[in-house]
Amino acid sequence: MNMSTLGGNGASVARVADATSARAGDCAQAAVSHSGAKLATKSRARLATPSPTKLAMKPITALMVRRCIAAGMAALSLTFGIGAAHADAVGDKLKATLQARLGGDATIKSVTKTPVEGLYEVNLGTDVVYSDATGNYMLIGDLVDMRAKTNLTQQRKDDLNRIDFASLPLGDAVKVVKGTGARKIAVFADPNCGYCKQFENSLKSVDNITVYTFLYPVLTPDSVVKAKSIWCSADRAKAWESWMLDRRAPTAAGTCDSAALDKNLALGQKLNVSGTPTIFLADGRRLPGAAPADQLDKILATVR
């Protein structure tokens, strides 16, 4: 490698490389000297003569071994350091190239290598796509490990979209408890969202669950009116379910303190909630869309 290509660190890297070479020479010399000393020692042993060479070799060999270990560590550090720097440089360059080509259509959070040679993961915040090292070709789809039969793309999306459930301001949500309420989910929902109403119907078949619904009025101006009326109701849970399940509109005047709704909108934006319903499990995983009751039951069983 031409050390001048490493920029300001080139001289330092070159010095480490020179020192490593010198230590390697010491190691080779130690091995030859040690082999010769062993032969001389055996010859003298036959004559029952004390071996001063053997006695002198112990401190020399120990010193050289320490030097060899130091040389090996320096070589490993140099190798991995250069490899990491090169990988970072490729990722940074690819990120800049792709961002320029995508423009304002998407914001790239990071670019990292995948297990596939020459293929890079492009993190778009809540989604993942792939690119070659030049940024000339992009792949949109799932990357599957056939040996482990694992969808690596979905795993990565789950990690990227995972939240800290314990940090949610549950006091700003409408709380509905069914059965023991042992299982917990948080839902961002709009009062006029058809899929949210479908999800509420599914929840009728799910027991032992606590549902925290963050009113997220983003669809129409009427969504804001209904959200305020529900929030200002004496029994928020009853008002919410009456509207979502029985189509009985809330009647409370929406004149109470509804600052929680503004907080919900800000929270949803922070968590990249781009549609309703968006469901969060207690372990932080995100479920986009209305999951059927049987599917939700199976998913809840995997929460640890």
C-alpha positions as CSV (number, residue, x, y, z in Angstrom):
1,M,0.0,0.0,0.0
2,N,1.2,3.5,-0.8
3,M,1.3,5.2,2.6
4,S,0.9,8.6,1.0
5,T,-2.7,7.8,0.2
6,L,-3.5,7.7,3.9
7,G,-3.2,11.5,4.2
8,G,-2.0,13.1,7.4
9,N,-1.7,9.7,9.1
10,G,0.6,8.3,6.4
11,A,3.9,9.1,8.2
12,S,2.6,7.6,11.4
13,V,1.4,4.4,9.6
14,A,4.7,4.2,7.8
15,R,6.7,4.4,11.1
16,V,4.5,1.6,12.6
17,A,5.1,-0.5,9.5
18,D,8.9,0.0,9.7
19,A,8.9,-0.9,13.4
20,T,6.8,-3.9,12.6
21,S,9.3,-5.0,10.0
22,A,12.2,-4.5,12.4
23,R,10.5,-6.6,15.0
24,A,9.8,-9.3,12.5
25,G,13.6,-9.4,11.8
26,D,14.2,-9.7,15.5
27,C,11.8,-12.6,15.6
28,A,13.5,-14.4,12.7
29,Q,16.9,-13.8,14.3
30,A,15.6,-15.1,17.7
31,A,14.3,-18.3,16.0
32,V,17.7,-19.0,14.3
33,S,19.7,-18.2,17.4
34,H,17.5,-20.3,19.5
35,S,17.7,-23.3,17.1
36,G,21.5,-23.0,17.0
37,A,21.8,-22.7,20.8
38,K,19.7,-25.9,21.2
39,L,22.1,-27.8,18.9
40,A,25.1,-26.5,20.7
41,T,23.6,-27.4,24.0
42,K,22.9,-30.9,22.9
43,S,26.5,-31.4,21.7
44,R,27.9,-30.1,25.0
45,A,25.5,-32.2,27.0
46,R,27.1,-35.3,25.5
47,L,30.4,-34.3,27.0
48,A,28.7,-33.6,30.3
49,T,29.9,-30.0,30.1
50,P,27.9,-27.1,31.5
51,S,26.2,-25.1,28.8
52,P,26.7,-21.3,29.3
53,T,24.9,-20.7,26.0
54,K,21.7,-22.4,27.3
55,L,21.9,-20.4,30.5
56,A,22.3,-17.2,28.6
57,M,19.5,-17.9,26.1
58,K,16.7,-17.7,28.6
59,P,16.7,-13.9,29.1
60,I,17.5,-13.3,25.4
61,T,14.7,-15.5,24.3
62,A,12.1,-14.0,26.7
63,L,13.1,-10.5,25.5
64,M,12.7,-11.5,21.9
65,V,9.4,-13.2,22.6
66,R,8.1,-10.0,24.2
67,R,9.3,-8.1,21.1
68,C,7.6,-10.6,18.8
69,I,4.3,-10.3,20.7
70,A,4.5,-6.5,20.5
71,A,5.3,-6.8,16.8
72,G,2.3,-9.0,16.2
73,M,0.0,-6.7,18.1
74,A,1.3,-3.7,16.1
75,A,0.7,-5.6,12.8
76,L,-2.8,-6.6,13.8
77,S,-3.6,-3.0,14.9
78,L,-2.2,-1.6,11.7
79,T,-4.1,-4.1,9.5
80,F,-7.5,-3.6,11.2
81,G,-7.0,0.1,11.5
82,I,-6.4,0.6,7.8
83,G,-9.3,-1.8,7.0
84,A,-11.7,0.2,9.2
85,A,-10.6,3.5,7.8
86,H,-11.0,2.2,4.2
87,A,-14.5,0.9,5.0
88,D,-15.5,4.2,6.6
89,A,-14.2,6.1,3.6
90,V,-16.1,4.0,1.1
91,G,-19.3,4.3,3.2
92,D,-18.9,8.1,3.5
93,K,-18.3,8.6,-0.2
94,L,-21.3,6.3,-1.1
95,K,-23.6,8.2,1.3
96,A,-22.6,11.5,-0.2
97,T,-23.1,10.2,-3.8
98,L,-26.5,8.6,-3.1
99,Q,-27.8,11.7,-1.1
100,A,-26.9,13.9,-4.0
101,R,-28.8,11.6,-6.4
102,L,-31.8,11.2,-4.2
103,G,-32.0,14.9,-3.4
104,G,-34.9,15.8,-1.0
105,D,-36.8,12.6,-1.8
106,A,-35.1,10.8,1.2
107,T,-32.6,11.4,3.9
108,I,-29.9,8.9,4.3
109,K,-29.1,8.1,8.0
110,S,-26.1,5.8,7.4
111,V,-24.4,3.5,5.0
112,T,-22.9,0.2,6.2
113,K,-21.5,-3.0,4.6
114,T,-23.7,-6.1,4.4
115,P,-22.6,-9.8,4.6
116,V,-22.7,-9.8,0.8
117,E,-19.5,-8.7,-0.9
118,G,-19.9,-5.3,-2.6
119,L,-23.4,-4.7,-1.3
120,Y,-24.1,-1.8,1.1
121,E,-27.1,-1.2,3.3
122,V,-28.6,2.3,3.0
123,N,-30.5,3.3,6.1
124,L,-33.4,5.7,5.2
125,G,-34.6,6.1,8.8
126,T,-37.6,3.7,8.9
127,D,-36.7,1.8,5.8
128,V,-33.7,0.0,4.2
129,V,-32.5,-0.3,0.6
130,Y,-29.2,-1.5,-0.9
131,S,-26.6,-0.2,-3.2
132,D,-23.4,-1.2,-4.9
133,A,-20.1,0.6,-3.8
134,T,-20.5,3.2,-6.7
135,G,-24.0,4.2,-6.0
136,N,-24.9,3.5,-9.6
137,Y,-27.3,0.6,-8.8
138,M,-29.9,0.4,-6.1
139,L,-31.8,-2.7,-4.9
140,I,-35.2,-2.4,-3.2
141,G,-36.3,-5.6,-1.5
142,D,-35.5,-8.2,1.1
143,L,-32.1,-9.7,1.8
144,V,-32.5,-13.2,3.1
145,D,-29.9,-15.5,4.7
146,M,-30.8,-18.8,3.2
147,R,-28.7,-20.8,5.6
148,A,-30.4,-19.5,8.7
149,K,-33.7,-18.8,6.8
150,T,-33.7,-15.3,8.2
151,N,-35.0,-12.1,6.6
152,L,-32.1,-9.8,7.3
153,T,-33.9,-6.8,5.9
154,Q,-36.9,-7.2,8.2
155,Q,-34.6,-7.8,11.2
156,R,-32.8,-4.5,10.4
157,K,-36.1,-2.6,10.0
158,D,-37.3,-3.9,13.3
159,D,-34.1,-2.7,15.0
160,L,-34.3,0.7,13.2
161,N,-37.9,1.2,14.1
162,R,-37.7,-0.1,17.7
163,I,-38.6,2.4,20.4
164,D,-38.3,2.6,24.2
165,F,-41.8,1.7,25.2
166,A,-41.2,2.7,28.8
167,S,-40.5,6.2,27.8
168,L,-43.9,6.8,26.2
169,P,-46.0,9.4,27.9
170,L,-48.9,7.0,28.6
171,G,-50.7,9.7,30.5
172,D,-51.4,11.4,27.1
173,A,-53.2,8.3,25.8
174,V,-56.7,6.9,26.1
175,K,-56.4,3.8,28.2
176,V,-58.5,0.7,27.6
177,V,-58.0,-2.4,29.8
178,K,-59.4,-5.9,28.9
179,G,-59.1,-8.9,31.2
180,T,-55.9,-8.8,33.3
181,G,-54.4,-6.2,31.0
182,A,-51.1,-8.0,31.3
183,R,-50.2,-7.5,27.6
184,K,-49.6,-3.9,26.5
185,I,-49.6,-2.1,23.2
186,A,-49.6,1.6,22.2
187,V,-51.5,2.7,19.1
188,F,-51.4,6.0,17.2
189,A,-54.9,6.4,15.7
190,D,-57.0,9.0,13.9
191,P,-60.7,9.0,14.8
192,N,-61.6,9.1,11.1
193,C,-59.2,6.3,10.0
194,G,-61.1,3.3,8.5
195,Y,-58.2,0.9,9.3
196,C,-58.1,2.1,12.9
197,K,-61.8,1.2,13.2
198,Q,-61.0,-2.2,11.7
199,F,-58.3,-2.7,14.2
200,E,-60.6,-1.7,17.1
201,N,-63.0,-4.4,15.9
202,S,-60.1,-6.9,15.9
203,L,-59.3,-6.0,19.5
204,K,-62.7,-7.2,20.6
205,S,-61.3,-10.8,20.1
206,V,-58.1,-10.1,22.0
207,D,-58.2,-10.6,25.8
208,N,-55.9,-9.7,28.7
209,I,-54.5,-6.6,27.0
210,T,-54.0,-2.9,27.9
211,V,-54.3,-0.6,24.9
212,Y,-52.9,2.9,25.1
213,T,-54.4,4.9,22.2
214,F,-52.6,8.1,21.3
215,L,-55.1,10.3,19.5
216,Y,-53.3,11.3,16.3
217,P,-55.7,13.5,14.3
218,V,-53.9,13.9,11.0
219,L,-56.4,13.0,8.3
220,T,-59.0,15.8,8.2
221,P,-60.0,18.9,10.2
222,D,-62.9,16.9,11.6
223,S,-60.4,14.5,13.0
224,V,-59.2,17.3,15.3
225,V,-62.7,18.1,16.4
226,K,-63.6,14.5,17.2
227,A,-60.2,13.9,19.0
228,K,-60.8,17.0,21.2
229,S,-64.3,15.9,22.0
230,I,-63.1,12.4,23.0
231,W,-60.3,13.7,25.0
232,C,-62.6,16.1,26.9
233,S,-65.2,13.4,27.7
234,A,-65.7,12.3,31.3
235,D,-65.0,8.7,30.2
236,R,-62.5,8.8,27.4
237,A,-62.3,5.1,26.9
238,K,-66.0,4.8,26.5
239,A,-66.2,7.8,24.2
240,W,-63.4,6.4,22.0
241,E,-64.9,2.9,21.7
242,S,-68.5,4.2,21.2
243,W,-67.3,6.2,18.2
244,M,-64.9,3.6,16.7
245,L,-67.1,0.6,17.2
246,D,-70.7,1.8,17.3
247,R,-70.4,5.1,15.3
248,R,-71.8,7.1,18.2
249,A,-70.2,10.5,17.8
250,P,-68.7,12.0,21.0
251,T,-70.8,14.8,22.5
252,A,-68.5,16.5,24.9
253,A,-67.4,20.1,24.0
254,G,-63.8,20.0,23.0
255,T,-62.9,23.0,25.2
256,C,-60.9,21.4,27.9
257,D,-57.1,21.4,28.0
258,S,-56.1,19.4,24.9
259,A,-52.4,20.1,24.9
260,A,-51.9,16.3,25.0
261,L,-53.1,16.1,21.4
262,D,-50.4,18.6,20.3
263,K,-47.8,16.5,22.2
264,N,-49.1,13.4,20.4
265,L,-48.5,15.0,17.0
266,A,-45.0,16.0,18.0
267,L,-44.3,12.5,19.4
268,G,-45.6,10.8,16.3
269,Q,-43.3,12.9,14.1
270,K,-40.4,12.1,16.4
271,L,-41.2,8.4,16.1
272,N,-41.7,8.6,12.3
273,V,-45.4,7.6,12.6
274,S,-46.4,8.2,9.0
275,G,-49.7,6.4,8.9
276,T,-52.5,5.2,11.2
277,P,-52.9,2.9,12.9
278,T,-49.3,2.5,13.9
279,I,-48.9,-0.1,16.7
280,F,-46.0,-0.4,19.2
281,L,-45.4,-3.6,21.2
282,A,-44.1,-3.5,24.8
283,D,-40.7,-4.6,23.6
284,G,-40.5,-1.6,21.3
285,R,-41.3,-3.3,18.0
286,R,-43.5,-1.5,15.5
287,L,-46.4,-3.0,13.6
288,P,-47.5,-0.7,10.7
289,G,-51.1,-1.3,9.8
290,A,-54.1,-3.0,11.3
291,A,-53.1,-6.6,12.4
292,P,-55.9,-9.2,12.5
293,A,-56.8,-10.6,16.0
294,D,-55.2,-14.0,15.4
295,Q,-52.0,-12.4,14.0
296,L,-51.8,-9.9,16.9
297,D,-52.2,-12.8,19.4
298,K,-49.3,-14.7,17.9
299,I,-47.2,-11.5,17.8
300,L,-48.0,-10.7,21.5
301,A,-46.9,-14.2,22.5
302,T,-43.4,-13.4,21.2
303,V,-43.0,-10.3,23.3
304,R,-40.4,-10.7,26.1
